[in-house]
Amino acid sequence: MLPIRGIYEIAIPVKELPRAEAFYREVLGLEVGLRDERRNWLFLRAGGQAGMVVLQENTGEWPTQHFAFLVEEADIESAAATLRERGVAVDGPYSHAWMPATSIYFSDPDGHQLELCAVSQGSE
């Protein structure tokens, strides 16, 4: 087995980088790590040094995808309220006994399904 400890970076295709950047920075609060003007990509920090989201402008056709962000259990309800205040439709919260965790779901401007997942304490 490889000693994999998690995922550090995910790439998300977007139709319009400025629109996606506004959502991921202003609504989700991610911070800019690096702007690659040559490729029209934006690297955003998700959880400080814990990982990166790369928004990659691609005007072609691609399927929407699902991405989950880890949040603290105590923050899940306030995160849902904040998203709703920003005009984002939120589905949930849902409990996942098998994980165990609680999640809320919402979409980004390109239709990707996003999740905020709070893993119950003691089960990480």
C-alpha positions in Angstrom: 0.0 0.0 0.0 1.1 3.6 -0.7 1.2 5.8 2.4 -1.4 8.3 1.1 -2.7 10.6 3.9 -5.3 12.6 1.9 -5.8 14.8 -1.1 -3.8 18.0 -1.5 -5.1 19.5 -4.7 -8.2 19.2 -6.9 -8.8 20.8 -10.3 -12.2 22.3 -11.1 -13.1 23.2 -14.7 -15.0 26.5 -14.9 -16.5 28.4 -17.9 -15.6 31.9 -16.7 -12.7 32.3 -14.3 -13.7 35.7 -12.9 -17.2 34.5 -12.0 -15.9 31.3 -10.4 -13.2 33.3 -8.6 -15.8 35.6 -7.1 -17.8 32.6 -5.8 -14.9 30.6 -4.4 -13.2 33.7 -2.8 -16.2 35.8 -1.7 -18.7 33.1 -0.8 -16.4 30.2 0.3 -13.6 32.4 1.6 -10.7 30.6 -0.2 -7.5 32.6 -0.5 -5.4 33.1 -3.6 -2.2 31.0 -3.7 -1.1 31.6 -7.3 -2.6 33.1 -10.4 -1.4 31.5 -13.6 -2.2 34.0 -16.3 -0.6 31.9 -19.1 -3.0 29.0 -18.5 -5.8 31.1 -17.1 -5.8 29.0 -13.8 -6.2 30.2 -10.3 -4.8 28.2 -7.4 -6.8 28.8 -4.2 -5.8 27.7 -0.7 -8.5 25.5 1.0 -7.8 25.4 4.7 -4.5 27.2 4.8 -1.6 24.9 3.8 -3.9 21.8 4.0 -4.8 21.8 0.3 -5.5 23.6 -3.0 -8.4 24.1 -5.3 -7.3 25.0 -8.9 -10.0 26.8 -11.0 -9.2 26.0 -14.6 -11.0 28.1 -17.2 -12.2 25.8 -20.0 -15.0 26.9 -22.3 -15.4 23.4 -23.8 -17.9 20.8 -22.7 -17.3 18.8 -19.5 -19.4 17.0 -16.9 -20.2 18.7 -13.6 -18.5 17.1 -10.7 -18.8 16.7 -6.9 -16.3 18.1 -4.4 -16.4 18.1 -0.6 -14.7 20.5 1.8 -14.1 19.5 5.4 -15.5 21.8 8.1 -15.7 21.6 11.9 -18.9 20.0 13.2 -19.7 23.1 15.3 -19.6 25.2 12.1 -22.0 23.3 9.8 -25.2 25.1 10.7 -23.6 28.6 10.6 -22.0 27.7 7.2 -25.4 26.8 5.9 -26.9 30.0 7.1 -24.1 32.1 5.6 -24.5 30.4 2.2 -28.3 31.1 2.3 -27.6 34.7 3.2 -25.4 34.9 0.1 -28.3 33.6 -2.0 -26.9 30.1 -2.4 -29.5 27.3 -2.2 -28.5 24.8 0.4 -29.7 21.2 0.7 -29.4 19.6 4.1 -28.0 19.1 6.6 -27.9 15.3 6.3 -26.4 12.8 8.7 -24.2 10.0 7.4 -24.1 7.3 10.1 -21.7 5.2 8.2 -19.0 7.9 8.2 -20.1 9.3 10.8 -20.5 12.9 9.5 -23.0 15.7 8.7 -23.1 17.4 5.3 -24.8 20.2 3.5 -24.9 20.4 -0.3 -25.0 23.4 -2.8 -23.8 24.2 -6.3 -21.2 26.6 -7.6 -21.9 28.9 -10.6 -20.8 26.2 -13.1 -23.2 23.6 -11.6 -20.6 21.5 -9.7 -22.1 20.0 -6.6 -20.2 21.1 -3.6 -20.4 19.7 -0.1 -19.4 20.9 3.3 -18.7 17.8 5.4 -18.3 17.8 9.2 -16.8 14.5 10.4 -17.9 13.7 13.9 -15.2 14.1 16.6 -13.3 11.0 17.4 -13.9 9.4 13.9 -11.2 11.2 11.9 
